Amino acid sequence: MSDRIERPWALMRHHAGWADVFHIDSETADSITGFYPDRETVGPPVNYSTRAVLARFGSLEAAREAREGAVSEWRKHDAGVRDAEAALRAAEKLREDAWLNCLRDAANRS
């Protein structure tokens, strides 16, 4: 485990497209304990499963740089996501209209 603790800075998923920098103070095979240095109030150490770690880094600067680069990569796809969401809304509207028309046609035939 010494290899792991040599890279005590981690990126932890915060929400889609964003990760928080986390300092790992200690770890076991299953969990990590540490704190978020960028939060206004640093409370008591928190524990997470090791699965929560997205990536590890040797320095705070490297973790922050990686996070910013990843945000830039995420943003490159914003227009495609907006287009896909618009297409999904249009398809859902067509489905809803078809369903309602089917029900109305059945009512008119009866």
Contacts in CASP RR format, 6 or more apart in sequence:
PFRMAT RR
TARGET T0000
AUTHOR 0000-0000-0000
METHOD contacts of the structure
MODEL  1
MSDRIERPWALMRHHAGWADVFHIDSETADSITGFYPDRETVGPPVNYST
RAVLARFGSLEAAREAREGAVSEWRKHDAGVRDAEAALRAAEKLREDAWL
NCLRDAANRS
1 27 0 8 1.000
1 29 0 8 1.000
4 24 0 8 1.000
4 27 0 8 1.000
4 56 0 8 1.000
5 24 0 8 1.000
5 26 0 8 1.000
5 27 0 8 1.000
6 58 0 8 1.000
7 56 0 8 1.000
7 57 0 8 1.000
7 58 0 8 1.000
8 23 0 8 1.000
8 24 0 8 1.000
8 25 0 8 1.000
8 56 0 8 1.000
8 58 0 8 1.000
9 21 0 8 1.000
9 22 0 8 1.000
9 23 0 8 1.000
9 24 0 8 1.000
9 56 0 8 1.000
9 57 0 8 1.000
9 58 0 8 1.000
9 59 0 8 1.000
9 60 0 8 1.000
9 62 0 8 1.000
9 63 0 8 1.000
10 21 0 8 1.000
10 22 0 8 1.000
10 23 0 8 1.000
10 24 0 8 1.000
10 32 0 8 1.000
10 53 0 8 1.000
10 54 0 8 1.000
10 55 0 8 1.000
10 56 0 8 1.000
10 57 0 8 1.000
10 63 0 8 1.000
11 19 0 8 1.000
11 20 0 8 1.000
11 21 0 8 1.000
11 22 0 8 1.000
11 53 0 8 1.000
11 54 0 8 1.000
11 55 0 8 1.000
11 57 0 8 1.000
11 63 0 8 1.000
11 66 0 8 1.000
11 67 0 8 1.000
11 70 0 8 1.000
12 19 0 8 1.000
12 20 0 8 1.000
12 21 0 8 1.000
12 22 0 8 1.000
12 36 0 8 1.000
12 48 0 8 1.000
12 52 0 8 1.000
12 53 0 8 1.000
12 54 0 8 1.000
13 19 0 8 1.000
13 52 0 8 1.000
13 54 0 8 1.000
14 20 0 8 1.000
17 70 0 8 1.000
17 71 0 8 1.000
17 74 0 8 1.000
18 67 0 8 1.000
18 71 0 8 1.000
19 54 0 8 1.000
19 55 0 8 1.000
19 67 0 8 1.000
19 70 0 8 1.000
20 36 0 8 1.000
20 38 0 8 1.000
20 39 0 8 1.000
21 36 0 8 1.000
21 37 0 8 1.000
21 38 0 8 1.000
21 60 0 8 1.000
21 63 0 8 1.000
21 64 0 8 1.000
21 67 0 8 1.000
22 32 0 8 1.000
22 34 0 8 1.000
22 35 0 8 1.000
22 36 0 8 1.000
22 53 0 8 1.000
23 34 0 8 1.000
23 35 0 8 1.000
23 36 0 8 1.000
23 37 0 8 1.000
23 60 0 8 1.000
24 32 0 8 1.000
24 33 0 8 1.000
24 34 0 8 1.000
24 53 0 8 1.000
24 56 0 8 1.000
25 33 0 8 1.000
25 34 0 8 1.000
25 35 0 8 1.000
25 45 0 8 1.000
26 32 0 8 1.000
26 33 0 8 1.000
26 34 0 8 1.000
27 33 0 8 1.000
27 50 0 8 1.000
29 50 0 8 1.000
30 49 0 8 1.000
30 50 0 8 1.000
31 47 0 8 1.000
31 48 0 8 1.000
31 49 0 8 1.000
31 50 0 8 1.000
32 47 0 8 1.000
32 48 0 8 1.000
32 49 0 8 1.000
32 50 0 8 1.000
32 52 0 8 1.000
32 53 0 8 1.000
33 45 0 8 1.000
33 46 0 8 1.000
33 47 0 8 1.000
34 45 0 8 1.000
34 46 0 8 1.000
34 47 0 8 1.000
35 42 0 8 1.000
35 43 0 8 1.000
35 45 0 8 1.000
35 46 0 8 1.000
36 42 0 8 1.000
36 46 0 8 1.000
37 60 0 8 1.000
55 63 0 8 1.000
55 66 0 8 1.000
57 63 0 8 1.000
57 66 0 8 1.000
END
